[in-house]
Amino acid sequence: MRFLTVLLLVWAGCGQVQAQGENNNWAFNFLYGLNFRPSGPAFVATSFRHSAGGCSAISDANGRLLFYTNGNTVWDSQHTPMTNACGACDGTTAQLNAGFGAHNGTLIVKRPGSQSLYYVFTTDSQQNLLNGGLSYTEVDMSLRSGLGGVTAVRNVRLPTPTLTSKIAEGVVGMQHANRRDVWVVVHGLGTNSFYSLLVTSAGVSPAPVTSTSGSLSTNISIMAFAPDGKHLVRAGLYAPVELFDFNGASGLLSNAQVLDTDVTNSFLFDFEFSADASKLYQSQSSRTTSSGNVFETHFLCQYDLRAGSPADVRNSKLMIYKTFFTDPDFRPLSDLEIGPDGRIYATSGNTLGIIDRPNRRGLAANFRPVGLPVVNVSNITGANGNELQNIVRLQPPSLDFMAETACAGSTVQFAPYEIPTGTGPLTWTFSDPLTGLADSVQGTSVTRTYPLAGTYTVTLSTVLRGQYYRFERNLIISPLPALALPDTIRLCGGSVLMQLGAQPAGTTFRWSDGSASSQLAISQPGKYWVKVRNYQGCERADTTVAIACQLPNVITPNGDAVNETFRLEGLKAGEWSLDVYNRWGRLVYRTATYDNRWNAQNQSAGIYYYLLRNRQSGQRLRGCLEVIR
């Protein structure tokens, strides 16, 4: 009893600290369950005695257990049976009507928009000739001081398609494409019809959506939804394995794709998808008889759903584990279930096996038949090898965001169109194509400054139920217009034509005087600015100051160190080229970068003519200069 008390305290006090903990606690059989905590999963105590109609447990967003059920009894977080607890109820222990031993015959669904109401869906079983069909019962967590209780809505029969129609054992749930409502899906008995019932904030719809596709069902419908919400796999014990397309908006299933028809001598147990929905796992067994002895073999197989054509997917079936009845450590496999950590758990005798890396192909998935410490029972889920957990699959998070074109030097803000709920932190990764480097930052809304033009990659990622999700966009940072006005221009007689040079088509200009040309004639001292906008909408502005200049008209290179050279006072000499001509028009001096040193060396006294050109602005200054010796 001391051992049980400790386990109860552990379950009540532990849970992953993240808002995706609804699946953090499982409850199955022989007083055992599983709790997912930051340090890893561990067996915990429950009040489960047997699995009447499958197993389903639900926790709150922080991973605290709320209640669990085997389809007949509902236990609260204190492991006490819930009662019929509404005001008009009789207060006795609530009894749900799941058929004994129904495969995956129990499913808990939270009512959308409610903080306290849950529905428990149950199916009948072969032992009762499947007469009970599909029913649901309401649990209100506000009753019994927050421990929850069953309301007057109990064992309500749902039409599939009529109230007397029989369905196969098994019920599964998938979140609607709107990420709010839930589809509850069952399969008709002896037909090829699926029935999808929608659960909304108004309750459970009594009008099922009917899909007709695939093979006729047997008494048991083994089903599983893919984590991406796009596919459902189904088979009976000896029926073909089929993969269906699922429409999360309409609830319709279609396009049956046969994966395995070799089921005559095989007993199918369960299916599970990898977290990225690229791999499908199948547990099964076969029996052979030799010399009057029956030999049982259990298999774990994998399909590669991205192998290519339907035939390629069928042929991708690969056995990754096999155990024989005669093995010293024979471990019968049955149920498969993906955990909130993204790993797949398998019943494996007196413990659970674990597929550590289910997204990988073949043996790289790394199945360990003893994934957790063994316990003192022959089968962790009971003699009949019942289920581990049945919970509604959630749609993958919406991570779409806009990456609007911006201009070099801009600070860009990033935020998703829709902030996903129930996930881990949002991580933004920014990749620089120039350096090949990337860095990440977490947050709902983040900013990034881009000093240079280019195409950059931005990735938004998060983790949900142990699976990594990402959404990637390219961000185009457009260049700024090419613009570089000189700091100053000199007005040395007449006007200066300020030309901006060739610009791409679609470029517009605006000068300080309101003109819109690519050039401006400047004749008066003052400050002038221009704004240039290219066709991408990027704008750059620059300013220049026009000042009156007074270039010398006389130099006296006589060695007295006064007025020896032709000096460009007020101009940056290095920005100008200089040509000097004598009175007969002969070029006597030329330099591309004038340095204020021309002193008419080897030239006679007289009149000379000069031409100055500014390499940046194109400005030209002409004049005459007298040399006196």
C-alpha positions in Angstrom: 0.0 0.0 0.0 2.9 2.3 0.6 4.1 1.7 -2.9 0.7 2.6 -4.3 0.6 5.8 -2.2 3.9 7.0 -3.5 2.9 6.4 -7.1 -0.3 8.3 -6.6 1.6 11.3 -5.3 4.0 11.2 -8.2 1.2 11.1 -10.8 -0.6 14.0 -9.1 2.5 16.2 -8.8 4.4 15.6 -12.1 3.8 16.6 -15.7 5.6 18.2 -18.5 5.7 22.0 -18.1 4.2 22.8 -21.5 0.8 23.6 -22.8 0.4 20.3 -24.7 0.0 17.9 -21.8 -3.5 16.4 -22.5 -1.8 13.2 -23.5 0.8 13.1 -20.6 -1.0 10.4 -18.6 -2.0 6.9 -19.9 -4.0 4.3 -18.0 -4.3 0.7 -19.2 -4.5 -2.5 -17.1 -3.5 -4.4 -14.0 -3.3 -1.2 -12.0 -0.7 0.4 -14.3 -0.4 3.5 -16.3 2.3 5.7 -17.8 3.2 9.3 -16.9 5.3 11.4 -19.2 7.5 13.7 -17.3 10.6 15.8 -18.2 12.9 13.0 -17.0 11.1 10.5 -19.2 8.1 8.2 -19.0 7.6 6.0 -15.9 5.0 3.5 -14.8 2.5 4.8 -12.3 -0.4 3.2 -10.3 -4.0 3.4 -11.5 -7.3 1.8 -10.4 -7.6 -0.1 -13.6 -8.6 -3.8 -13.0 -9.4 -4.8 -16.6 -10.0 -3.1 -19.9 -13.7 -3.5 -20.8 -13.7 -1.4 -23.9 -10.3 0.0 -24.5 -8.4 2.7 -22.6 -8.6 6.4 -22.7 -7.2 9.0 -20.3 -7.2 12.8 -20.5 -5.1 15.4 -18.7 -5.2 19.2 -18.7 -3.0 21.4 -20.8 -0.3 21.3 -18.1 -0.2 17.5 -17.9 -2.2 17.0 -14.7 -4.4 13.9 -14.9 -8.2 14.7 -15.0 -9.8 11.2 -15.5 -9.5 7.9 -17.3 -11.9 5.1 -18.3 -12.1 1.6 -19.6 -15.5 2.2 -21.2 -17.5 1.0 -18.2 -16.1 2.9 -15.2 -14.7 6.4 -15.1 -11.9 7.2 -12.5 -11.0 10.7 -11.4 -7.5 12.0 -10.7 -7.7 10.5 -7.2 -8.4 7.1 -8.8 -11.9 7.0 -7.4 -14.8 6.0 -9.6 -16.9 8.9 -10.7 -20.6 9.0 -9.8 -23.7 10.2 -11.5 -23.2 13.6 -10.0 -25.6 16.1 -11.6 -28.2 17.8 -9.5 -30.9 15.3 -10.6 -28.6 12.3 -10.7 -28.8 9.4 -8.2 -25.2 9.7 -7.0 -24.3 6.1 -7.7 -21.2 5.0 -9.5 -21.6 5.8 -13.2 -21.8 2.8 -15.6 -20.9 3.3 -19.2 -22.0 0.7 -21.8 -18.8 -0.2 -23.7 -18.8 -3.8 -24.8 -16.3 -5.9 -22.9 -13.0 -6.3 -24.7 -14.0 -3.9 -27.6 -10.8 -3.0 -29.4 -10.2 0.7 -29.1 -13.8 1.0 -28.0 -13.4 4.1 -25.8 -12.4 7.6 -26.7 -12.5 10.8 -24.6 -13.2 14.1 -26.5 -13.2 17.5 -24.9 -16.1 19.7 -25.9 -14.8 22.6 -28.0 -15.0 25.9 -26.3 -15.7 24.4 -22.9 -13.3 24.4 -19.9 -15.1 21.6 -18.1 -17.2 19.3 -20.4 -15.9 16.1 -21.9 -17.6 13.3 -23.9 -16.7 9.6 -23.5 -17.5 7.7 -26.7 -17.9 3.9 -26.4 -18.6 1.1 -28.9 -20.1 -2.3 -28.3 -18.1 -5.6 -28.7 -18.5 -9.0 -30.4 -19.4 -10.6 -27.0 -22.7 -8.6 -27.2 -23.1 -9.2 -30.9 -22.3 -5.5 -31.5 -25.9 -4.6 -30.7 -25.0 -1.5 -28.7 -23.6 0.6 -31.6 -21.9 3.9 -30.7 -22.9 5.9 -27.6 -21.5 8.9 -25.7 -21.6 10.0 -22.1 -20.9 13.5 -20.7 -18.4 14.2 -17.9 -18.5 17.6 -16.2 -15.2 18.5 -14.4 -16.8 21.3 -12.4 -18.8 18.7 -10.4 -17.6 17.1 -7.1 -15.4 20.1 -6.3 -13.4 19.8 -9.4 -12.9 16.1 -9.4 -15.6 15.7 -12.1 -18.7 13.7 -12.4 -21.0 12.1 -14.9 -24.1 14.2 -15.9 -27.5 13.1 -16.9 -26.3 12.8 -20.5 -25.4 9.1 -20.3 -25.1 6.3 -22.8 -26.8 8.3 -25.6 -27.0 6.1 -28.7 -25.9 7.8 -31.9 -27.1 6.9 -35.5 -24.6 5.1 -37.7 -26.5 5.7 -39.9 -29.6 4.6 -37.9 -30.0 4.1 -34.2 -30.2 0.3 -34.7 -27.3 0.0 -37.1 -24.3 -2.1 -36.0 -20.8 -0.9 -36.2 -17.4 -2.7 -35.9 -15.4 -2.4 -32.7 -13.2 0.7 -32.7 -13.6 4.4 -32.5 -11.0 7.1 -33.4 -10.9 10.9 -33.2 -9.3 13.6 -35.3 -9.4 17.3 -34.9 -11.3 19.3 -37.5 -9.3 21.3 -40.1 -10.5 24.4 -38.2 -8.4 23.2 -35.2 -11.4 23.6 -32.9 -14.0 20.9 -33.6 -13.4 17.2 -33.6 -14.4 14.3 -35.9 -15.3 11.0 -34.2 -15.0 8.1 -36.8 -16.4 4.6 -36.7 -16.9 1.9 -39.4 -20.1 0.1 -40.2 -20.3 -3.7 -39.6 -20.1 -5.8 -42.8 -20.0 -2.7 -45.0 -17.4 -0.4 -46.5 -18.9 2.7 -44.9 -17.3 5.1 -42.4 -19.4 7.4 -40.2 -17.9 10.7 -39.1 -19.7 12.5 -36.3 -18.8 16.1 -35.6 -18.3 17.4 -32.1 -18.6 21.2 -31.8 -19.2 23.8 -29.1 -22.9 23.0 -29.5 -22.3 19.3 -28.7 -22.4 16.1 -30.7 -24.0 16.2 -34.1 -26.6 13.5 -34.6 -26.1 13.5 -38.3 -23.1 11.4 -39.4 -21.1 12.1 -42.5 -21.0 8.9 -44.5 -18.0 7.8 -46.6 -18.0 4.7 -48.8 -14.6 3.4 -49.7 -12.4 0.3 -49.3 -13.2 -3.2 -48.2 -16.1 -4.6 -46.1 -15.3 -4.6 -42.4 -15.1 -7.5 -40.1 -16.2 -7.4 -36.5 -13.2 -5.4 -35.5 -12.0 -2.2 -37.2 -8.4 -1.4 -36.3 -7.9 2.3 -37.1 -5.4 5.1 -36.6 -5.2 8.6 -37.8 -1.9 10.1 -39.1 -0.6 13.0 -37.1 -0.9 15.3 -40.1 -4.6 14.7 -40.3 -4.5 13.6 -43.9 -4.7 9.9 -43.7 -6.4 7.0 -41.8 -5.3 3.4 -41.8 -7.8 0.6 -41.2 -7.9 -3.2 -41.2 -9.8 -6.0 -39.5 -8.2 -9.0 -37.8 -7.9 -10.8 -41.1 -9.0 -8.0 -43.4 -6.7 -6.1 -45.9 -4.7 -3.2 -44.6 -5.9 0.0 -46.3 -4.8 3.6 -46.3 -7.4 6.3 -46.8 -7.3 10.0 -47.6 -9.0 12.0 -44.9 -10.6 15.5 -45.4 -10.4 17.3 -42.1 -12.9 19.9 -43.3 -15.7 17.6 -44.5 -15.0 14.4 -42.5 -14.9 12.3 -45.7 -12.6 9.4 -46.3 -11.7 8.3 -49.8 -9.1 6.8 -52.2 -8.6 3.5 -50.4 -5.0 2.2 -51.1 -4.3 -1.4 -50.2 -1.1 -1.9 -48.4 -1.2 -5.5 -47.4 -3.4 -8.4 -48.5 -1.4 -11.2 -46.9 -3.6 -11.5 -43.9 -4.9 -15.0 -44.1 -2.4 -16.4 -41.7 -1.7 -13.1 -39.9 -3.4 -11.7 -36.9 -3.2 -7.9 -37.0 -3.0 -6.1 -33.7 -2.5 -2.4 -34.2 -1.1 0.5 -36.3 0.7 3.7 -35.6 2.2 6.5 -37.6 5.5 8.2 -37.1 5.2 11.8 -35.8 6.1 13.2 -39.3 3.5 10.9 -40.9 6.2 9.4 -43.2 6.2 5.9 -41.7 3.5 3.5 -40.7 4.1 0.7 -38.2 2.1 -2.5 -38.0 2.1 -5.1 -35.3 0.9 -8.6 -36.2 1.4 -12.2 -35.4 1.3 -15.5 -37.2 0.8 -19.1 -36.1 2.3 -22.2 -37.7 1.7 -25.8 -36.7 4.5 -28.4 -36.8 4.3 -31.9 -35.4 1.1 -31.0 -33.7 2.6 -28.0 -32.0 1.5 -24.4 -32.5 4.2 -21.9 -32.9 3.5 -18.2 -32.6 5.6 -15.4 -34.0 5.1 -11.7 -33.5 6.3 -9.1 -36.0 6.8 -5.3 -36.0 6.7 -4.0 -39.6 7.3 -0.6 -41.2 5.9 1.0 -44.4 7.6 4.0 -46.0 4.6 6.2 -47.0 6.9 8.5 -49.1 8.4 5.7 -51.1 6.6 6.8 -54.3 3.7 5.2 -56.1 1.1 3.0 -54.3 2.9 0.0 -55.4 6.2 1.4 -54.1 4.5 2.0 -50.7 3.1 -1.5 -50.6 6.5 -3.0 -51.5 8.2 -0.9 -48.8 6.9 -3.1 -46.0 9.9 -4.0 -43.9 10.1 -6.2 -40.8 12.1 -4.4 -38.2 11.5 -6.9 -35.3 10.5 -10.5 -34.8 10.1 -12.6 -31.7 9.3 -16.3 -31.6 7.2 -18.2 -29.0 10.2 -20.4 -28.3 12.5 -17.5 -27.6 13.8 -17.4 -24.0 12.6 -13.8 -23.8 9.5 -14.0 -26.0 7.7 -10.7 -25.9 4.3 -10.7 -27.6 3.5 -7.4 -29.3 0.1 -5.9 -29.6 -0.8 -2.2 -29.1 1.2 0.7 -30.6 0.8 4.3 -29.5 2.8 7.4 -30.1 3.6 9.3 -27.0 3.8 13.1 -26.4 7.6 12.7 -26.7 7.2 11.6 -30.4 8.4 8.1 -29.7 6.1 5.1 -30.3 5.4 2.7 -27.4 4.5 -1.0 -27.9 3.1 -3.5 -25.4 5.9 -6.0 -25.0 5.1 -8.6 -22.4 5.6 -7.3 -18.9 6.9 -3.9 -20.1 6.7 -1.5 -23.0 8.9 -1.5 -26.0 10.0 1.8 -27.6 10.7 2.9 -31.1 13.1 5.7 -30.4 13.3 7.4 -33.8 10.1 6.4 -35.7 10.7 9.0 -38.5 13.7 7.0 -39.7 13.7 4.1 -42.1 14.2 0.5 -41.2 16.4 -0.5 -38.3 17.5 3.1 -37.9 14.2 3.6 -36.2 15.7 1.7 -33.3 13.0 -0.5 -31.7 13.9 -1.6 -28.1 11.6 -4.5 -27.0 12.4 -3.6 -23.3 12.1 0.2 -23.3 11.1 0.6 -19.7 11.8 -1.4 -16.5 9.8 -4.7 -16.4 7.0 -5.0 -13.9 5.6 -8.0 -12.0 2.9 -9.0 -14.4 2.8 -11.4 -17.4 1.4 -8.7 -19.7 1.4 -5.0 -19.0 -2.0 -4.5 -20.6 -3.7 -7.7 -19.4 -4.2 -11.2 -20.7 -6.0 -10.0 -23.8 -3.3 -7.5 -24.7 -5.6 -4.4 -24.6 -4.8 -0.9 -25.6 -2.4 1.7 -24.1 -4.3 4.9 -25.0 -6.9 6.3 -27.3 -6.9 10.0 -27.7 -8.0 12.6 -30.3 -5.3 13.4 -32.8 -4.7 17.1 -33.2 -4.1 18.9 -36.4 -0.5 20.0 -37.0 0.0 23.6 -35.9 -0.5 26.4 -38.4 2.9 28.2 -38.8 2.2 30.2 -41.8 3.5 33.8 -41.8 4.1 36.6 -44.2 7.6 37.6 -45.3 7.0 40.9 -47.0 9.6 42.3 -49.4 11.6 45.0 -47.6 14.5 47.3 -48.4 18.1 47.1 -47.4 18.5 48.7 -44.0 15.0 47.9 -43.0 13.9 46.3 -39.7 11.3 43.6 -40.5 8.7 42.3 -38.0 7.7 38.6 -38.1 4.6 37.1 -36.6 2.4 34.0 -37.5 -1.0 34.7 -39.0 -2.4 32.5 -36.3 -0.7 31.9 -33.0 -0.7 28.1 -32.5 -1.9 26.8 -29.2 -0.7 23.7 -27.3 2.8 23.8 -28.8 6.2 24.5 -27.5 7.9 27.9 -28.0 8.0 29.4 -31.5 11.5 29.5 -32.9 12.5 31.8 -35.7 15.7 30.8 -37.6 17.3 33.4 -39.9 19.7 32.2 -42.6 22.2 34.5 -44.3 23.1 33.5 -47.8 26.2 35.6 -47.9 27.8 34.0 -44.9 26.0 30.6 -44.8 25.4 31.2 -41.1 22.1 31.0 -39.3 20.9 32.1 -35.9 17.7 31.6 -34.0 15.5 33.5 -31.5 12.3 32.5 -29.8 9.1 34.5 -29.5 5.6 35.0 -30.9 6.7 38.2 -32.6 10.3 39.1 -33.5 12.2 41.7 -35.5 15.2 41.5 -37.7 17.3 44.2 -39.4 18.7 43.5 -42.9 21.5 45.9 -43.9 22.2 44.3 -47.3 20.0 43.3 -50.2 19.6 39.7 -51.0 17.3 36.7 -50.6 17.1 35.4 -47.1 15.5 32.3 -45.6 13.3 32.6 -42.6 12.0 29.4 -40.8 9.4 29.3 -38.1 9.4 26.0 -36.1 7.9 24.5 -33.0 7.3 21.2 -31.3 3.9 19.5 -30.8 3.6 16.1 -29.2 7.3 15.5 -29.6 7.2 16.2 -33.4 9.2 19.0 -34.9 7.1 21.2 -37.3 8.5 24.0 -39.5 7.4 26.5 -42.1 9.8 28.2 -44.4 9.6 31.3 -46.5 12.1 33.3 -48.6 12.4 37.0 -47.8 13.5 39.3 -50.6 15.5 42.4 -49.4 15.5 44.8 -52.3 18.5 47.1 -52.9 18.4 50.8 -52.3 18.9 53.1 -55.3 22.5 54.0 -56.2 22.9 57.6 -55.0 25.9 59.6 -53.9 25.9 63.4 -54.1 29.1 65.3 -53.3 29.1 66.9 -49.9 29.6 70.3 -51.6 29.6 71.8 -55.1 31.3 75.0 -56.1 29.5 77.6 -58.1 32.3 79.1 -60.1 30.4 81.1 -62.6 27.2 80.0 -64.1 25.2 77.0 -63.0 26.2 73.4 -62.2 24.1 70.6 -63.7 23.8 67.9 -61.0 23.2 64.6 -62.8 22.3 61.3 -61.0 23.4 59.0 -63.8 21.5 56.0 -65.2 18.9 54.4 -63.0 16.7 51.3 -63.6 13.4 51.7 -65.4 10.6 52.7 -63.0 12.8 54.9 -60.9 11.3 58.2 -59.7 13.0 61.4 -58.5 12.1 64.3 -56.3 14.3 67.3 -55.7 14.1 69.9 -53.0 12.6 72.3 -55.5 9.8 69.9 -56.4 11.2 68.9 -59.8 11.1 65.2 -60.8 13.9 64.9 -63.3 17.1 62.9 -63.0 19.1 66.1 -63.1 19.0 69.6 -61.5 20.6 72.8 -62.6 22.0 74.6 -59.5 22.9 78.2 -59.8 22.5 79.6 -56.3 24.3 78.8 -53.1 22.3 76.7 -50.6 21.3 73.2 -49.5 19.8 70.8 -52.1 18.4 67.3 -51.6 17.0 64.6 -53.7 15.0 61.5 -53.0 15.3 58.5 -55.4 12.7 55.7 -55.3 13.3 52.5 -57.4 10.7 50.2 -58.8 10.9 48.0 -55.8 9.7 50.9 -53.6 13.0 51.4 -51.9 14.0 55.0 -51.3 17.3 56.7 -50.7 17.9 60.4 -50.0 21.1 62.6 -50.2 22.0 66.2 -49.7 24.6 68.5 -51.1 25.6 72.1 -50.3 26.3 74.6 -53.1 28.7 77.3 -52.2 30.2 80.1 -54.3 33.8 79.4 -55.2 36.6 81.8 -55.9 39.4 80.1 -57.8 42.6 82.0 -58.2 43.2 83.8 -61.5 46.9 84.6 -60.9 49.8 82.6 -59.5 53.4 83.9 -58.9 55.7 80.9 -58.9 58.9 82.9 -58.0 60.2 80.8 -55.0 58.9 83.1 -52.3 56.4 80.5 -51.0 53.5 82.8 -51.6 50.9 82.1 -54.2 53.2 79.5 -55.8 50.7 77.0 -57.1 47.2 76.8 -58.6 45.2 75.9 -55.4 41.6 74.9 -55.4 40.5 76.8 -52.3 37.3 75.3 -50.9 37.3 72.3 -53.1 38.6 68.8 -52.4 41.4 68.7 -54.9 41.6 64.9 -55.1 38.0 64.8 -56.5 38.9 66.8 -59.6 40.8 66.2 -62.7 42.7 69.1 -64.3 43.7 70.0 -67.9 45.7 73.2 -68.6 46.1 74.8 -72.0 48.4 77.6 -73.2 47.1 80.6 -75.3 47.5 78.6 -78.5 45.3 75.8 -77.2 48.1 73.3 -76.6 47.6 70.9 -73.6 50.5 71.6 -71.3 49.4 69.7 -68.2 46.9 66.9 -67.4 46.2 64.9 -64.2 43.2 62.7 -63.3 43.6 63.5 -59.6 44.7 67.0 -59.0 46.8 67.7 -55.8 47.1 71.6 -55.8 50.7 71.4 -57.0 50.7 72.8 -60.6 53.1 75.8 -60.7 53.6 76.2 -64.4 57.0 74.5 -64.2 58.9 74.8 -67.5 56.2 77.1 -68.8 56.6 80.8 -69.6 54.7 83.6 -68.0 51.4 84.4 -69.7 47.8 83.5 -69.9 46.6 79.8 -69.5 43.2 78.2 -69.6 42.1 75.4 -67.3 39.3 72.7 -67.2 38.3 71.1 -63.9 36.1 68.0 -63.9 34.5 66.4 -60.7 34.6 62.7 -61.1 31.6 62.1 -58.8 29.2 64.8 -59.9 30.4 65.5 -63.4 30.6 69.2 -62.6 33.0 71.2 -64.9 34.7 74.4 -64.1 36.5 76.5 -66.7 38.5 79.6 -66.4 41.7 81.5 -67.2 44.8 81.9 -65.1 47.7 84.3 -65.5 51.2 83.2 -64.6 53.5 86.0 -63.4 57.2 85.4 -62.8 
